[in-house]
Amino acid sequence: MRVRATILGLFAGLSVLGSAPAGADEGSWLDAHNAARAEFGVAPLSWSRKLEREARAWAEVLADEERIRHAPPAARGGTGENLWMGTAGYFTAHQMIVHLASEKQHFRSGTFPQVSRTGNWADVGHYTQMVWASTREVGCASARSARFDVLVCRYWPAGNVIGERIAPSERFARR
């Protein structure tokens, strides 16, 4: 049986009110994901409109609640999910993904979930989902409340599979 693990992310800053238009930031989100994947030595992701729609629906729920929590596994249909929340209007689309990717500093190659230098896989779980070799598609969307921007990214197939090995390509390991 393949078991997948998920985590949450939270960041804060200054505040502004507004609404993020559908698809406005997809290029930034995809480029930031693929930059992390290129550095890790795995194939780039393709953008999925289906995953984007699913992410948008969940981001709107979370913005209304002003909190982050993963969608129930049955509602995600086997997709992976990264979540992020920050003060409304303070972070660019690119910065949202860079915050998730910054977990790279704690990553160590290994068999998931034993992949963090801190001993806690949740310290690298966003990053490992982003660079998981078998993941092929991503779709992200954000929603805004009066105080927060919420980002949801969905991945197909999901990463963070317990018992599977994750390691960068040789090119990355030599850096």
C-alpha positions in Angstrom: 0.0 0.0 0.0 1.3 3.5 -0.9 0.8 6.0 1.9 1.2 9.7 1.3 2.0 12.3 3.8 1.0 16.0 3.8 1.9 19.2 5.6 0.8 22.8 5.9 2.7 26.2 5.7 2.2 29.6 7.2 3.9 32.9 6.7 2.9 36.5 7.6 3.6 40.1 6.5 1.7 43.4 5.9 -2.0 43.7 4.8 -4.0 44.9 1.8 -7.6 44.0 0.6 -8.4 42.7 -2.9 -8.9 39.6 -5.0 -6.5 37.6 -7.1 -7.8 37.0 -10.7 -8.0 33.5 -12.0 -4.8 32.3 -13.6 -3.0 35.6 -13.2 0.0 34.0 -11.4 0.1 30.6 -13.0 3.3 31.4 -14.9 5.1 32.5 -11.8 4.0 29.5 -9.9 4.9 27.0 -12.6 8.3 28.7 -13.3 9.2 28.7 -9.5 8.2 25.0 -9.3 10.2 24.1 -12.4 13.3 26.1 -11.2 13.4 24.0 -8.0 12.9 20.8 -10.1 15.6 21.7 -12.5 18.1 22.4 -9.7 17.1 19.0 -8.2 17.6 17.3 -11.6 14.0 16.1 -12.3 11.7 16.7 -15.2 9.6 19.9 -15.3 5.9 19.9 -14.4 3.1 20.8 -16.8 0.3 23.1 -15.8 -3.1 21.4 -15.2 -6.3 23.5 -15.6 -8.2 20.7 -13.8 -5.8 20.8 -10.8 -6.0 24.7 -10.9 -9.8 24.6 -10.7 -9.7 22.1 -7.8 -7.0 24.2 -6.0 -9.1 27.4 -6.5 -12.2 25.9 -5.0 -10.3 24.8 -1.9 -8.4 28.1 -1.7 -11.7 29.9 -1.6 -12.9 27.7 1.3 -9.7 28.3 3.2 -9.8 32.1 2.6 -13.4 32.2 3.9 -12.3 30.3 7.0 -9.0 32.3 7.3 -7.1 29.2 8.2 -5.3 26.4 6.4 -6.1 22.8 6.5 -5.7 20.0 4.0 -8.7 19.0 2.0 -9.9 15.5 3.0 -8.0 12.8 1.1 -11.2 11.6 -0.6 -11.9 15.1 -1.9 -8.4 15.3 -3.4 -8.7 12.2 -5.5 -5.2 11.1 -4.9 -3.5 14.4 -5.6 -0.8 15.9 -3.5 -1.4 19.3 -1.9 0.8 22.1 -0.7 -0.8 25.0 1.3 0.5 28.4 2.2 -0.9 31.4 3.9 0.4 35.0 4.3 -0.7 38.5 4.9 -3.0 39.7 2.1 -1.2 41.6 -0.6 2.3 41.3 0.8 3.8 38.3 -1.1 4.1 37.9 -4.9 3.1 34.6 -6.5 6.8 33.8 -6.9 7.6 34.5 -3.2 4.8 32.1 -2.1 6.5 29.2 -3.9 10.0 30.3 -2.9 8.8 30.1 0.8 7.8 26.5 0.2 11.0 25.7 -1.7 13.1 27.2 1.1 12.7 24.0 3.0 15.4 22.6 0.8 17.9 23.7 3.4 16.7 20.9 5.7 16.4 18.2 3.0 18.6 15.1 2.9 18.3 12.2 0.5 16.6 9.2 1.9 13.6 7.0 2.1 10.5 9.1 2.8 9.7 10.2 5.6 13.4 10.0 6.8 14.4 13.0 4.6 15.0 15.9 6.9 18.2 17.0 8.7 16.0 18.1 11.6 14.4 14.7 12.0 10.9 16.0 11.2 9.8 15.3 7.7 7.2 18.2 7.9 10.2 20.6 7.8 10.8 19.5 4.1 7.4 18.2 3.0 6.5 21.1 0.8 9.9 20.9 -0.9 9.8 17.2 -1.4 6.3 17.4 -3.0 7.6 20.0 -5.4 10.6 18.0 -6.5 9.1 14.5 -6.3 10.4 12.8 -9.5 7.2 11.0 -10.5 5.0 14.1 -10.1 4.1 15.4 -13.6 1.4 18.1 -13.2 0.7 21.0 -11.0 -2.2 23.5 -10.6 -2.2 26.3 -8.1 -4.7 29.0 -7.2 -4.9 31.7 -4.5 -7.8 33.4 -2.8 -7.8 36.4 -0.5 -9.7 37.2 2.7 -9.7 40.6 4.4 -6.4 39.6 6.1 -4.8 36.7 4.3 -3.8 35.3 0.9 -4.1 31.5 0.7 -2.3 29.5 -1.9 -3.3 25.9 -2.7 -1.2 23.8 -5.1 -2.3 20.4 -6.2 0.1 17.8 -7.7 -0.5 14.7 -9.9 0.6 12.1 -9.1 1.1 13.0 -5.5 4.6 12.8 -4.0 5.7 12.2 -0.4 5.1 8.5 -0.7 6.1 6.7 2.5 8.8 4.1 1.9 9.9 5.6 -1.5 13.4 7.0 -1.9 13.9 10.7 -2.9 17.3 12.0 -4.0 18.5 14.6 -6.4 20.2 13.7 -9.6 24.0 13.3 -9.6 24.3 16.8 -11.1 22.6 18.3 -8.0 24.5 16.2 -5.6 27.9 17.5 -6.9 26.9 21.2 -6.2 
